[in-house]
Amino acid sequence: MRRAWSRVGAVIVVLVALIAFVGHGGRSSVPPARGQPPAATGALSVVPDVVADVEPSVVTVLVGDGLGSGIVYRSDGVIVTNQHVVASAAGGAVEVAFADGRRVPGRVQAADAVSDLAVVKVERTGLPAAKFRKQQPRLGELAIAIGSPLGLENSVTAGIISGVNRTLPGVDGQGGQGGQGGQGGQGGSGGQGGSGEQGGSGEQGAAAGPRVDLIQTDAAISPGNSGGPLLDAEGRVVGVTEAYVPPQSGAVSLGFAIPSATVVDAVDQLLRTGTVRHAFIGIQSVTLTPQIADQLGLSVRSGALVIGVVDGGPAARAGIQPGDVIRSFDGRAVTSVEDFSAELRSVDPGQTVTLTVNRDGKNVKLRATVTDRPT
């Protein structure tokens, strides 16, 4: 095993496209759907009424030469958007454009790069706050996106919920339209040279690491949509638009949103304390594939292969070592880095978890107490 482990670097370079720094997670993962959500056939006939009801709750957030979208969270001027939309705001100053035509100054009150969410405050009251649906949407439900793609304020697109619990590898280019470069992965708008992975509205402001538990939709998402709502047939926010896969990658209509359950949890923490707590365990890992297992002579064929451990971190204190393959988390199977990331997001700092790792062909149970993610 140890001789095989010495070859892991070369094997990873050749066989692994995704390396995830699984040292962090969110506070809560999206709960599974319970019961039957209101029927949504996807009939586009309801879209005009939904838009008429919700459009006053959707804003455009302007940051320097870039922009993104946002949602009225509270009637006293609290707005939620993506962290990467406001990451480049000098001194936290932004401008917020409302559907009624008014533009007012705003200030970033708090932001969290890990969840990619931010709170903006404006001096307006009596605003129509959007309704957030924390229940997970079902596949095939109607999905309506409102935002400012390419600066075209209050644009509407519609499709369906294509998937849930999706994972994206570390998101760098993040959907605002921004400063320099080619088409990015997540969306604000503005600046030089079209939509980009650099510049403009802080498209690289999101933390490294996989985004997990995302909602997938085929409603068109473009640069400038980031931070806007993804709505159900009753006009409730099921997610905050987060990212899209650009067409030049070969993708067609692949957009993603942060589920409302995650949004509400993170934003409420930001409003209370100015920060969001994220569980940290302190490992670097990759998804173990059969090809890697063959090269390393491992008896297991899937899991999260540990390739690095943070000195003095929770994993190190628990006895986790490079070369271990994490197979389960509190009794739930782990077949990939994404599985492990999702499990970590579901626990709170200070909680003790049981990990089953395969080491030298034998399963070993280890207990680790996760901590707050270092700043």
C-alpha positions as CSV (number, residue, x, y, z in Angstrom):
1,M,0.0,0.0,0.0
2,R,2.7,2.5,1.0
3,R,4.7,1.7,-2.2
4,A,1.6,2.2,-4.2
5,W,0.8,5.5,-2.4
6,S,4.2,6.9,-3.6
7,R,2.9,6.8,-7.2
8,V,-0.3,8.7,-6.4
9,G,0.9,12.1,-7.7
10,A,1.5,10.9,-11.2
11,V,-1.7,8.8,-11.2
12,I,-3.8,11.8,-10.1
13,V,-2.3,14.0,-12.8
14,V,-3.2,11.5,-15.5
15,L,-6.5,10.1,-14.2
16,V,-8.3,12.8,-12.1
17,A,-9.8,15.9,-13.5
18,L,-11.3,17.1,-10.2
19,I,-9.3,17.8,-7.1
20,A,-11.4,19.1,-4.2
21,F,-10.1,20.7,-1.1
22,V,-12.6,19.2,1.2
23,G,-11.8,21.3,4.2
24,H,-15.1,23.0,4.4
25,G,-18.8,22.6,4.1
26,G,-22.0,24.4,4.6
27,R,-24.1,24.5,7.8
28,S,-27.0,22.6,6.4
29,S,-27.9,20.6,3.3
30,V,-31.2,20.8,1.6
31,P,-33.8,18.5,3.1
32,P,-35.4,15.9,0.9
33,A,-38.9,16.7,-0.3
34,R,-41.7,15.6,2.0
35,G,-45.2,15.1,0.8
36,Q,-46.3,16.4,-2.5
37,P,-45.4,20.0,-3.5
38,P,-48.0,22.0,-5.3
39,A,-48.6,20.6,-8.7
40,A,-46.6,22.3,-11.4
41,T,-47.1,21.0,-14.9
42,G,-44.6,23.4,-16.5
43,A,-47.4,25.1,-18.4
44,L,-46.0,28.4,-19.5
45,S,-49.4,30.0,-19.2
46,V,-48.7,30.8,-15.6
47,V,-45.4,32.6,-16.2
48,P,-46.9,36.1,-16.9
49,D,-48.8,36.1,-13.6
50,V,-45.8,34.8,-11.7
51,V,-43.6,37.5,-13.2
52,A,-46.1,40.2,-12.5
53,D,-46.2,39.2,-8.8
54,V,-42.4,38.7,-8.3
55,E,-40.8,41.2,-10.6
56,P,-41.0,44.0,-8.0
57,S,-38.9,41.8,-5.6
58,V,-36.1,41.4,-8.2
59,V,-33.3,44.0,-8.4
60,T,-30.1,44.6,-10.4
61,V,-27.0,45.1,-8.3
62,L,-24.4,47.3,-10.0
63,V,-20.8,47.1,-8.9
64,G,-18.3,49.3,-10.7
65,D,-18.3,48.2,-14.4
66,G,-20.1,44.9,-13.6
67,L,-23.5,43.9,-12.4
68,G,-25.6,41.0,-11.2
69,S,-29.1,40.3,-9.9
70,G,-30.6,40.2,-6.4
71,I,-33.7,39.5,-4.5
72,V,-35.6,41.5,-1.8
73,Y,-35.2,39.4,1.3
74,R,-36.9,41.7,3.8
75,S,-39.2,44.7,3.3
76,D,-36.8,47.0,5.2
77,G,-34.2,47.0,2.5
78,V,-32.4,43.7,2.9
79,I,-31.4,42.2,-0.4
80,V,-29.7,38.8,-1.1
81,T,-27.3,38.2,-4.0
82,N,-24.2,36.2,-4.7
83,Q,-20.9,37.0,-3.0
84,H,-19.1,36.9,-6.3
85,V,-21.4,39.6,-7.7
86,V,-20.3,42.1,-4.9
87,A,-16.8,40.8,-4.3
88,S,-15.1,43.8,-6.1
89,A,-17.3,46.5,-4.5
90,A,-14.9,49.2,-3.3
91,G,-15.7,49.8,0.4
92,G,-18.8,47.6,0.0
93,A,-20.6,50.3,-2.0
94,V,-23.0,49.2,-4.7
95,E,-26.0,50.6,-6.5
96,V,-29.3,48.8,-6.6
97,A,-31.8,49.2,-9.4
98,F,-35.5,48.3,-8.7
99,A,-38.2,47.3,-11.1
100,D,-40.0,50.6,-10.4
101,G,-37.1,52.4,-12.0
102,R,-35.5,53.8,-8.9
103,R,-31.8,53.4,-8.3
104,V,-30.5,53.8,-4.8
105,P,-27.1,53.4,-3.1
106,G,-26.5,50.1,-1.3
107,R,-23.9,48.7,1.0
108,V,-22.7,45.1,1.4
109,Q,-23.6,44.3,5.0
110,A,-22.1,40.8,5.1
111,A,-20.9,38.2,2.7
112,D,-19.7,34.5,2.7
113,A,-17.5,33.2,-0.1
114,V,-18.0,29.5,0.8
115,S,-21.8,29.6,0.3
116,D,-21.4,32.4,-2.3
117,L,-24.1,34.5,-0.7
118,A,-24.1,38.2,0.3
119,V,-26.5,40.6,2.1
120,V,-26.9,44.1,0.7
121,K,-28.7,46.9,2.6
122,V,-30.5,49.8,1.0
123,E,-32.3,52.7,2.6
124,R,-35.8,51.8,1.4
125,T,-38.8,50.5,3.4
126,G,-42.0,48.9,2.4
127,L,-40.4,46.7,-0.3
128,P,-42.1,43.6,-1.5
129,A,-40.1,40.7,0.0
130,A,-40.0,37.5,-2.0
131,K,-41.3,34.3,-0.6
132,F,-38.7,31.5,-0.2
133,R,-39.7,27.8,-0.6
134,K,-37.3,25.7,1.5
135,Q,-38.8,22.5,0.3
136,Q,-36.8,20.7,-2.4
137,P,-38.4,21.0,-5.9
138,R,-39.3,17.9,-7.8
139,L,-37.8,17.0,-11.2
140,G,-39.9,18.4,-14.0
141,E,-41.4,21.3,-12.0
142,L,-41.6,24.6,-13.8
143,A,-38.6,26.8,-13.2
144,I,-38.7,30.6,-14.0
145,A,-35.5,32.7,-13.8
146,I,-35.6,36.5,-13.6
147,G,-32.5,38.6,-13.7
148,S,-30.3,41.0,-15.7
149,P,-28.4,38.9,-18.3
150,L,-25.9,41.0,-20.2
151,G,-27.4,44.0,-18.4
152,L,-30.9,43.5,-19.8
153,E,-32.8,44.2,-16.6
154,N,-35.8,42.1,-15.6
155,S,-35.4,39.5,-18.3
156,V,-37.4,36.3,-17.9
157,T,-36.6,32.8,-19.0
158,A,-38.4,29.5,-18.2
159,G,-37.8,25.8,-18.2
160,I,-38.0,23.0,-15.7
161,I,-36.1,21.6,-12.8
162,S,-33.6,19.3,-14.5
163,G,-31.9,17.9,-11.4
164,V,-31.2,18.3,-7.7
165,N,-28.3,17.7,-5.4
166,R,-25.9,18.5,-8.2
167,T,-22.3,19.1,-7.7
168,L,-20.0,21.4,-9.6
169,P,-16.2,21.3,-9.2
170,G,-14.5,24.4,-7.8
171,V,-16.2,27.3,-9.5
172,D,-13.9,30.0,-10.7
173,G,-15.7,31.9,-13.5
174,Q,-18.9,32.8,-11.8
175,G,-21.8,34.0,-13.7
176,G,-21.8,37.8,-13.4
177,Q,-20.8,39.4,-16.7
178,G,-17.5,41.0,-16.0
179,G,-14.3,42.6,-16.9
180,Q,-12.0,40.5,-19.0
181,G,-11.8,37.2,-20.7
182,G,-14.2,34.8,-22.4
183,Q,-17.4,33.3,-21.2
184,G,-17.4,32.5,-17.5
185,G,-19.2,29.9,-15.4
186,Q,-21.4,32.1,-13.2
187,G,-23.0,35.4,-14.0
188,G,-22.8,39.2,-13.4
189,S,-22.5,41.7,-16.2
190,G,-20.6,44.6,-17.6
191,G,-17.1,45.9,-18.0
192,Q,-14.6,45.1,-20.7
193,G,-14.6,42.3,-23.2
194,G,-18.0,40.7,-22.5
195,S,-18.7,38.1,-20.0
196,G,-15.6,36.7,-18.3
197,E,-13.9,34.6,-15.8
198,Q,-11.9,37.6,-14.5
199,G,-12.6,41.2,-13.5
200,G,-15.9,43.0,-13.7
201,S,-18.0,41.9,-10.8
202,G,-15.6,39.6,-9.0
203,E,-16.2,36.3,-10.8
204,Q,-13.3,34.7,-8.9
205,G,-14.6,35.7,-5.5
206,A,-16.1,32.3,-4.7
207,A,-14.1,30.0,-2.6
208,A,-12.4,27.0,-4.1
209,G,-13.9,23.6,-3.7
210,P,-17.0,21.9,-5.1
211,R,-20.4,23.4,-5.0
212,V,-22.8,20.8,-3.7
213,D,-26.5,20.3,-3.4
214,L,-27.2,22.6,-6.3
215,I,-30.5,22.7,-8.3
216,Q,-30.1,22.2,-12.0
217,T,-32.4,23.9,-14.5
218,D,-32.6,24.2,-18.3
219,A,-34.1,27.8,-17.9
220,A,-31.6,30.0,-19.7
221,I,-28.9,31.4,-17.4
222,S,-26.5,34.0,-18.7
223,P,-23.9,36.4,-17.3
224,G,-25.8,38.9,-15.2
225,N,-28.3,36.4,-13.8
226,S,-26.2,35.6,-10.8
227,G,-28.0,36.4,-7.5
228,G,-31.5,36.4,-9.1
229,P,-34.3,34.1,-8.2
230,L,-35.3,30.7,-9.6
231,L,-39.0,30.5,-9.1
232,D,-41.7,27.8,-8.9
233,A,-45.1,27.9,-10.5
234,E,-46.5,29.8,-7.4
235,G,-43.8,32.5,-7.6
236,R,-41.8,31.2,-4.6
237,V,-38.0,31.3,-4.7
238,V,-36.7,27.7,-4.9
239,G,-33.1,28.9,-5.4
240,V,-30.7,31.7,-6.0
241,T,-29.1,31.6,-9.5
242,E,-25.5,30.6,-9.1
243,A,-23.8,29.4,-12.2
244,Y,-24.1,28.1,-15.8
245,V,-22.0,25.9,-18.0
246,P,-20.9,27.9,-21.1
247,P,-22.0,26.7,-24.5
248,Q,-18.4,26.4,-25.8
249,S,-17.9,23.5,-23.3
250,G,-20.5,21.6,-25.3
251,A,-23.3,22.1,-22.8
252,V,-26.8,23.2,-23.7
253,S,-29.1,24.8,-21.1
254,L,-27.2,23.8,-18.0
255,G,-27.9,26.3,-15.2
256,F,-27.5,26.0,-11.4
257,A,-29.0,27.6,-8.3
258,I,-28.3,27.5,-4.6
259,P,-31.4,25.9,-2.9
260,S,-33.5,28.2,-0.8
261,A,-33.0,26.1,2.3
262,T,-29.3,26.8,2.1
263,V,-29.9,30.5,1.2
264,V,-32.3,31.1,4.2
265,D,-29.9,29.4,6.6
266,A,-26.8,31.3,5.4
267,V,-28.5,34.7,5.1
268,D,-30.1,34.5,8.5
269,Q,-26.7,33.8,10.0
270,L,-25.2,36.7,8.1
271,L,-27.8,39.0,9.4
272,R,-27.4,37.8,13.0
273,T,-23.6,37.5,13.2
274,G,-22.1,38.7,10.0
275,T,-20.6,35.3,9.3
276,V,-21.7,31.8,8.3
277,R,-20.3,28.8,10.1
278,H,-18.9,26.0,8.0
279,A,-17.7,22.6,9.2
280,F,-13.9,22.0,8.6
281,I,-12.2,18.6,8.8
282,G,-8.8,19.4,7.1
283,I,-8.2,17.0,4.3
284,Q,-7.5,17.2,0.6
285,S,-9.0,14.4,-1.4
286,V,-9.9,13.2,-4.8
287,T,-12.6,10.8,-6.1
288,L,-11.2,7.2,-6.2
289,T,-11.9,5.7,-9.6
290,P,-11.4,2.1,-10.7
291,Q,-8.5,3.3,-12.9
292,I,-6.7,4.9,-9.9
293,A,-7.5,1.9,-7.7
294,D,-5.8,-0.4,-10.3
295,Q,-2.7,1.8,-10.5
296,L,-2.4,1.9,-6.8
297,G,-3.3,-1.7,-6.2
298,L,-6.2,-0.9,-3.9
299,S,-8.9,-3.4,-3.1
300,V,-11.6,-0.8,-3.0
301,R,-12.9,0.8,-6.1
302,S,-14.7,4.0,-4.9
303,G,-14.6,6.6,-2.2
304,A,-12.8,9.8,-1.3
305,L,-9.0,9.1,-1.6
306,V,-7.1,11.3,0.9
307,I,-4.0,12.9,-0.7
308,G,-3.3,15.5,2.0
309,V,-4.0,16.1,5.7
310,V,-3.8,19.5,7.4
311,D,-1.3,19.4,10.2
312,G,-3.1,19.7,13.6
313,G,-6.5,19.7,12.0
314,P,-9.5,17.5,12.9
315,A,-8.6,14.8,10.5
316,A,-5.0,14.7,11.6
317,R,-6.1,14.4,15.3
318,A,-8.4,11.6,14.4
319,G,-5.6,9.6,12.8
320,I,-6.6,10.0,9.1
321,Q,-3.6,9.6,6.8
322,P,-2.8,10.2,3.2
323,G,-3.7,7.1,1.2
324,D,-6.8,6.4,3.3
325,V,-10.0,5.9,1.3
326,I,-13.0,7.4,3.1
327,R,-15.9,4.9,2.6
328,S,-18.6,6.1,4.9
329,F,-19.6,9.2,6.9
330,D,-21.7,8.4,10.0
331,G,-22.8,5.2,8.4
332,R,-23.7,6.7,5.1
333,A,-21.8,5.5,2.0
334,V,-19.2,7.8,0.5
335,T,-18.4,7.0,-3.1
336,S,-16.8,10.3,-4.2
337,V,-15.4,13.6,-3.1
338,E,-18.8,15.1,-3.8
339,D,-20.5,12.7,-1.4
340,F,-18.0,13.6,1.3
341,S,-18.5,17.3,0.7
342,A,-22.3,17.0,0.9
343,E,-22.0,15.0,4.2
344,L,-19.7,17.6,5.7
345,R,-22.1,20.4,4.8
346,S,-24.8,18.7,6.8
347,V,-23.0,18.9,10.1
348,D,-22.2,21.8,12.5
349,P,-18.8,22.8,13.8
350,G,-18.2,21.0,17.1
351,Q,-20.0,17.9,16.0
352,T,-18.2,14.5,16.2
353,V,-18.6,12.3,13.2
354,T,-17.5,8.7,12.5
355,L,-15.6,8.0,9.4
356,T,-14.9,4.5,8.0
357,V,-11.7,4.5,6.0
358,N,-10.0,1.7,4.1
359,R,-6.3,1.4,4.9
360,D,-4.1,-1.3,3.5
361,G,-7.2,-3.3,2.6
362,K,-8.8,-3.1,6.0
363,N,-11.7,-0.9,7.2
364,V,-10.9,1.3,10.1
365,K,-13.4,3.5,12.0
366,L,-12.2,6.9,13.2
367,R,-14.0,9.7,15.0
368,A,-13.3,13.3,14.2
369,T,-14.6,16.4,15.8
370,V,-15.1,19.1,13.1
371,T,-14.3,22.7,13.7
372,D,-15.1,26.0,12.2
373,R,-13.5,26.6,8.9
374,P,-10.4,28.8,9.3
375,T,-10.6,32.3,8.0
